[in-house]
């Protein structure tokens, strides 16, 4: 993601970890390798995962997700071959190979030779290619061919396999996505913790800070508010409260991104860079938060409406209704395209004028990748909903640039888990439901200081954060 995505590496985890501190779970590696090969074996003889040097300019999202899923840590400048027979082969530096000796089973470890020119000994790559090919005249090797690797090691590996005449190199990110999207119990528990952190940060930090700005007529920019929230997320008080209230380990928590959109520009997407536009005192405000726990991500988006127009209020009501429908439709066996088509039909039925503002997808897979672009709930997708999938259901409307009147948008997004057989409840579990998106919690109408606040038609189950001064919440 562009913009404000953060990467804080913790001791003992990820690329910032010391080799001597790394502990690998060999049993989990074997189980997840078997699960992966069930997906890949019908199509590929082997999968090759290449990582290059640590650098912000590299694009290795699927590779790093695979490292964490299989090994629990990231290994830069490493080549992993996963053969359909169940054999795993690793080529890397001596220090990394020493760590990998913790793995048991059919595992081959090769200490990288060379390192100068050539960056990798061609004989070692030829040996690995021979394993992939086996007794066949030609074999199919799955690789993440669209990734961007940096450094001579990764470049040498990619170039060698691409030029090998006895190997047919094929893009494999779709099949890897299908293997990683359903979560096991351990992953579900980690994502639940990430979701708790996201919803707490949204409800008790980001939303309250925005209300403070509006309530006190403060001059603040979208970027400036994000900076304030960032500092609070990184603060000891926030971490201490998360540890106390949710029994989370602060060393595993990682704020990933926070965005605020208000004023004249909106986009219903995660990769938005907060701008320097001054936050207006009325209109629609899009708030988005993503956090990680032990590398697993969860995200949440909410809308605050202050003195909304009838069109904006109607759009928000429709968005929340469609969001609820998408969650209800996410059952094992359903087709992504059918879920999207039903959502769009609901928009047309409720308010046809909003159809042209409806986004092209209503969600995406999340987990070790914040957004899995191979797992989009859209009209063109033939993907099937699988038990254990964790998705971010994302529904909203955004006015067209240049349209008459002030720009506006509404957005509701939640992290959701698809339930499986044997569970009493069949409806998908909303992991970020603790931060309400109900209209009477997020819609405000400004009242003069001498004007008594309007009485709500019915008291909410739990009161929203109280706005002071002139901002009075009215029932919508």
N, C-alpha and C positions, 0 to 999 in steps of 0.2 A: 504494500500500500504506500501511496505517496503521502506527503503531509506530515501529520503529527504522530505517526506510529513510532512507538518506543521499543527499544530492545535492551533491557537490563539483564545482563548475565549474572547468575548467582554462583557463589563458590560451590564446586562439586557438580555443577550442571552446565550443559551446553558448551559453547565454544570457549567460554571463559574459565572452564573447569581445569584443574590441574590433573594431569594424567594419573598420578598416584592416588587421587581421591575418587576415581571413577569405579563404580561397582555395577556390573552388568547382571541382569536376571536371565540366566541361561534357559530356564524352563519357559519363561514368557517368550523369549526369542524363538524357541522351537515351536510353540503353539501359534504364534502370530505368523511365522514363516509358513506353516502348514495352511493357515487360513488364506494367506496371500496366494499361495500356489494353486489353491482351489479355483481362484479367479483367473490366474494368469496361464496355467498349464494348457488349457484347450487352445490358446492362441499363440503362446510363445514357448520356445524351448528354454529360454532363460531371460532374466531381467538384469540389466546392468544399471547400477546407481553410481554416478560419478559426482564427486564434490571437489571444488577448487579451493583457492585461497579465501580466507575470511575477508570479505569486503562488502561495503554497502552497495556497490555497483553490481554485484552478482545477483542473478535471479534464479535461485535454487529452492523455491518454496516446497515443491513436492519432494525433492531429495532430502531436505532437512526434516520434513514431516516423517519420511520413511525411517530416517536415522532414529528419531525419537520414538517412533512406534515400535521398531524392532529392538533397539539397543538402549533407549532411554537417554542418550546423549548424542551430540553431533560430533562427527569426525571430519574435519576439513582435510582436503587432499587425500581422498581415499576412493578406492574402486571396490564395489561390492557386486559379485555375480551370484545370483540366486537361480539355481538350476531346477528344472521341473522334477528332477529325481529327489529333491530335498537337500541336495548338497549346496553349501554356502562357501564362497571363496572370497577372501579379502586380500587386497594389495594396498599397502600403506607403509608409513615409516616404522622403524623398529619400536619406538615408544608406543605408538598406537597398536601395533601388533601385540605387544606385551599385555596391553589392557584386554585385547580381544581373546587372549588365551583363557579367559574365564568361561568362554563358550564351550559347550560340549556337543557331542553329536557329530554329524558328517560335515565338519568344518575344516577348510584348508586355509592356512595363514601364510602369506607371502610377504617377506620384507622387501620393500621397494629398493631396487638397484638403480644406479645412475643418479639423477638429480642435477646433473650439469647439462651437457648436450650429448645425447638426447636426455630429456627430462625423465623418461621411463625406458628401461631396457626393453627393446622390441621383443626379445626372446620370452620375457615374462608375459607380455600381452599375447604373443602367439600361443603360449601354453594355455592361457585362459580361453582364447578363442577355440582351441582344440577341444577343451572340455565342453564348451557350449555346443559345438558341432557334433561331438560324439562320433558315431559311426555313419552319420548322414553325410551326403555330399554337400548339403547346404542346410543351414539352420536359421531360425527366426529369432532375432535378439531384440527384446523390447528395451527401448531407451527413452529418456525424457529429452527428446531432440530439440524442443523449443526453449530449453533453459539457457541461461547465460552463465558460463563458468569463467573464472579468472585464474590465471596462472598456467605455467607450462605443463604441469602434471595433468590437469584436467583436459587441456587442449590436446595433449598427446594421446590420451585415452580415447577421446571422442573421435579424433581424426583417424586413429588406427582402425577402430571398429567400422567406421563409415567406409573406409577404403578396402576392408577385408572382403575379397570376392566370394568367399564361402559363407558369408553371413548376410542375411537380409535384415537390416536395421529398420525397426518400425516404431513409431511413437506409441507410448504405452500409458500416458497419463490418465486416460479414461478408465482403464482397468484398475489402476492403482487407486483412483478416486473411489471406485466401487468397493474396493477392499477396505479402505480406511473409513468410509462414511458410517457404517454400522458400528456402534460402540459396545464394548463388553462392559461388565459391571464395574471393573476398576476405572475404565475411562469415563463411564457415566458418573461415578462418584466425584471424579476430578472436575468434570464439566459442571456438576451441580455446585461445587465450591466456587468455580469461576463465575457462575451465574449469580450466586449470592453476593459476591464482591461487586459485580457490575450493577446489580439492582440497588445495592446499598449506596454505592457511589453516585448513581443517578439521583436517587430519592433524597439523600441526606447531604449531598455536596453540590452537584451540578444544578439541580432544580432550585435548591434554596439560594444558591449564589445568584442565579438569574432573577429570582423574585426580589432579592435584596437590591439589585441594581434598579429594577423597575420601580419598586416601592419608594426608593429614596431619590429618584430622578438622577441617578449617577451617570456621569459621562464615561462610558466604557465601550470598548470595541469587542467584536466577536473574538478576535485573537487574544485580547487582553483578558477576557473572562476565562478563556481556555487556560491561559498561563496561571491565573489564580487557582483554578481547579487542579491543575497539574501539581502545583506546590502543595496543596492540601492532600492530594493522593499520595504524594511521596512523604508526607509528614509522619512523625512517630505516633501522633495521636490517632490518626486514621488507622494505621497498622495495628495499634494496640486495641482499638475498638473491634476491628475485624477478628483479631485473635480471641478476644473475650466473648463477643456475642455469637460468633459462628464457629469458634474453635478451629480457625484457620492458622496455618503456619506462615508467618510474614515472609519468610525466606522463599516461599513458593509463589507468592503473589507478584504479579507483574502488570501494572497499568500499561495498556498498549496504545490506546488512542482516545482522545476526547475532542468532539467538535461541537461548535455552536454556529447555527446559521440564522440570520435575521436580516431584515432590511430589504435589499433589492435583488439578492441572488440566492437561489436555492437549488439543491440537487439531492435526490433520494439515493445517495450512495455513500459508502464508507470513505472512499478516497477523496475527501474534500479538505482542502487547506483552508482553515479559518482565515477570514480576511480582516482588514483594518477598518471596515465600515462601523460607524457608531451604532450601538444597539438602540433601536427606537423604543419609545415608551408604549407602543401598542402595535398589534399585528400578530403574526404567527412566528414562533421560535422553534426551530428544530434542534433537538439535543441528542447526541449520540455518544455512547460510551462502550468501550471494549476493554476487557481485562483477561488476563491469563492466570491459571493456577496450574503449576507443574506443567507448563507449556500448552495446556488445553485452553482454548479461547471461548468466551461467551460475549455476546453483544446485546445491546438494548438501545432502542430509540424511542423518544417521547416528544410530543408537541405541547407547547404551552400556547394558549390563545388568549390574548388580551384585547378586549373590545373587538371581537371578530365580526366580520360582515356575515349576513345570512348565508352567502355562498360558502364562506370558509367554515362556518358551523355545520352546514349540511354536509360538506365534504368530509369533515372530521367524523361525523356520525356514520357516514357510509364507510369510511376507512376502518373504523373499529368493528363494524358489522362484517365486512369482508375479511378482516383479519381473523375474527372468531370463526368464520366459515372455513377458512383455509386450515386453521388448527384442527377443526372437527373433521375435515376431509383427509388429513394425513394419517391414513391407516394402512397397515401392511397390505401390499397387493395393488394399491391405487397407482395410477399412472400420473407422473408429474404434469403432463400436458392436460389431463382431465381435471386435475386440481386447479390449474391456471384457468382453463376454459370456464369452469364453474364460477370462479371468482369474478372473471370479467363479465359473465352473464348477470351476476348479481348487481354489479355496478350499472349495467345497462338497464336493469329492471328498476333499481332504486332511483337513479339519477343519470339518465342517458348522456346529459351534457358533460359529465365527468369522464366518460369513456375515453375521450381523446387525451386525457391527462393521466390515464392509468399506466403504470410502468410495465415494461416488457417481461418482468419476472416478479414473483411474489415471495421469493426466498432463495436461500442457498445453503449448501452444506457448510458446517463449521466444525472446528475441533483443533487439530494440530496446525491447520491452516485457518486463519481467521475467516477467509472466504475462499471456498473451493469453487473455482469458476467452471469446473466440469460438472458441478452438481447444482444447476440452476432450475428452479421451478418455473418453467416457461412453456409457452404454447408449442414450441418445436421439440421439446425434450421427450424422448422415449424411455427415460429412466423410470424405474418402478420404486415406489416407497417400500422400504425394508424395515422390519422391526429392529429397533436399536439405533436407527438413524438419528442424528442430531442436526437440526436445521435452524437457521435464523429465518423466521417468517417475517417478511418485510412488505408492508402495504402502505400506500399513500398516494397523494396527488400533488402535482407541482404545476403552477401556472406557467404558461408559455412565455418565453422571453419576448418582450415587446408588446405583450397583450395590454389592452386598455386597463387602467386602474393600477393599484399598487400590487407588486409581486407578492405571492403568498405560497405556502405549501403546508401540508399536514403529513405526518409520518408516524407510524407505529411499527416497532420491530421488537421481537422477542426470541429468545433461544428456546427451542422446543425439542422434546425427545419423543420419538414414535414408540409407542408401547408394543409389546410382543405377546405371544401366546402365553397363557397361564396367568396373566395379570388380571386382577378383578376389574379394574378400570380400563376401558378401551380407548377413550379419548386421549390424544397426545398430551404429554405433560409439559406445561409451560414453566420452564425453569426460572424465568425472571418475572413471574406473576406477582411477586411481592411488591413491585412498584406499579401501582394502578395506572391504567390509561383511560379509565372511565371519564366521560365528558365532564361530570360534575367535580372531578378532581383537578382538571387541567384548564378549564375554561373560566376566565375572569372578565368581569366588566367593571370598568373604573367608575367609582362613585365619588362625588365631591365630599370633602371632609365633613361638611355639615349635613350630609345626606345619610340617613340611616341605611345600613346594608339590607339588601333584599333578603327575605327569608327563603331558605331553600325549601323546595317542595317536600323533600324527605331528607332526614339527616343521613350523611354518609356513614358507612360502617366504621370508618376511621377518618378523622378530619385530615384534610390536606395541610401542608405547611402553611401557617397563617401569614398572610401578607399584611404588613403594617401600614400605617398612614392612610394614603388615599386609595390603595388597591383593595377592593372588597370582592370576594368571590360570590358570584351569584349562580344559582342553579341554571343549567343550560337546558 
